[in-house]
Amino acid sequence: MIYVSDKAKEKVDQLRRDADLGDEYFLRVSVVGGGCSGLSYKLDFDNEAQPRDQVFEDQGVKLVTDLKSFLYLCDTTLEFSDGLNGKGFHFSNPNASRSCGCGESFAV
């Protein structure tokens, strides 16, 4: 399962409204190679599911990920911060053994 915090849900809903995206759009979460720790998160709106996608819904937010990315994302929570230490989405991932100083990448 992939979870969504209350603040992240509010921000996702706002972004969807601002972009005038319909209900057929979902949040695609994936893990790609890169960053100073080796793996980075990728977050986009999408409306085309792939055959082996894993589909989750938390707090009314539909999240889709490919099977390979799900191995890294299991039990991860999508969060949003608007504080002084940085603004934006971030992931609370219990599978990450370390992350870089900027918080943009991780390793397992």
BANUBA-122615 format. One record per residue (C-alpha): residue number from 1; residue in three letters; z, y, x. Coordinates in steps of 0.001 Angstrom, whole numbers, m for minus. Layout:
residues N
 num residuo      c3      c2      c1
 NUM     Ala       Z       Y       X
...
end
This chain:
residues 108
 num residuo      c3      c2      c1
   1     Met       0       0       0
   2     Ile    m624    3590    1052
   3     Tyr    1719    6182    m450
   4     Val    1410    9886   m1273
   5     Ser    4301   12356   m1087
   6     Asp    4862   14921   m3848
   7     Lys    3621   17822   m1676
   8     Ala     533   15891    m580
   9     Lys    m294   15084   m4219
  10     Glu     m60   18769   m5143
  11     Lys   m2349   19748   m2253
  12     Val   m4899   16994   m2974
  13     Asp   m5026   18047   m6628
  14     Gln   m5477   21703   m5616
  15     Leu   m8274   20875   m3148
  16     Arg  m10042   18746   m5756
  17     Arg   m9880   21617   m8286
  18     Asp  m10991   24215   m5707
  19     Ala  m14015   22079   m4772
  20     Asp  m14749   21367   m8452
  21     Leu  m14764   17601   m7858
  22     Gly  m14726   15287  m10853
  23     Asp  m12573   12239  m11510
  24     Glu  m15116    9974   m9802
  25     Tyr  m14001   11365   m6425
  26     Phe  m11185    9706   m4527
  27     Leu   m9470   10267   m1214
  28     Arg  m10921    8135    1588
  29     Val   m8444    7486    4389
  30     Ser   m9602    5866    7615
  31     Val   m8652    5301   11222
  32     Val  m11184    6063   13951
  33     Gly  m11101    5762   17715
  34     Gly  m10296    8966   19560
  35     Gly   m7603   11461   20371
  36     Cys   m5236   11405   23300
  37     Ser   m3321    8373   21973
  38     Gly   m6386    6299   21140
  39     Leu   m6601    6371   17314
  40     Ser   m7023    9245   14868
  41     Tyr   m6795    9609   11114
  42     Lys   m9728   10736    9007
  43     Leu   m9350   12091    5473
  44     Asp  m12233   12969    3119
  45     Phe  m13155   13080    m541
  46     Asp  m15714   10412   m1433
  47     Asn  m17277    8977   m4570
  48     Glu  m18924    5809   m3254
  49     Ala  m16742    2748   m2773
  50     Gln  m17902      44    m390
  51     Pro  m17692   m3698   m1200
  52     Arg  m14730   m4481    1088
  53     Asp  m12754   m1287     453
  54     Gln   m9070   m1525    m312
  55     Val   m8102     626   m3300
  56     Phe   m4634    2039   m4001
  57     Glu   m3197    4566   m6406
  58     Asp      57    6439   m5950
  59     Gln    1245    9380   m8058
  60     Gly   m2148    9538   m9753
  61     Val   m4022    9907   m6448
  62     Lys   m6646    7226   m5830
  63     Leu   m6836    6287   m2136
  64     Val   m9540    4089    m649
  65     Thr   m9719    2670    2856
  66     Asp  m11860     160    4676
  67     Leu  m10265   m3171    5530
  68     Lys  m10065   m2497    9278
  69     Ser   m8322     853    8778
  70     Phe   m5881    m687    6313
  71     Leu   m4514   m2890    9103
  72     Tyr   m3270     333   10750
  73     Leu   m2335    2131    7513
  74     Cys    m240    m457    5669
  75     Asp    2939    1216    4272
  76     Thr    1852    4648    5537
  77     Thr    2692    7800    3566
  78     Leu     321   10753    3360
  79     Glu    2369   13934    3610
  80     Phe    1642   17663    3580
  81     Ser    3497   20377    5447
  82     Asp    3172   24113    5045
  83     Gly    5969   25099    7391
  84     Leu    6093   27066   10620
  85     Asn    5622   23947   12776
  86     Gly    2132   23400   11445
  87     Lys     281   23343    8192
  88     Gly   m1751   20451    6883
  89     Phe   m1814   16789    6059
  90     His     m86   14305    8311
  91     Phe     759   10629    8128
  92     Ser    4146    8971    8318
  93     Asn    3045    5645    9767
  94     Pro    5654    2950   10487
  95     Asn    3008     963   12408
  96     Ala    2498    3636   15078
  97     Ser    4297    2877   18324
  98     Arg    3660    6373   19678
  99     Ser    1790    9548   18838
 100     Cys     512   12447   20869
 101     Gly    2309   15748   21158
 102     Cys      21   17504   18684
 103     Gly     446   14702   16108
 104     Glu   m3306   14226   15653
 105     Ser   m3542   10730   17114
 106     Phe   m1454    7585   17480
 107     Ala   m1274    4150   19078
 108     Val     m31     797   17805
end
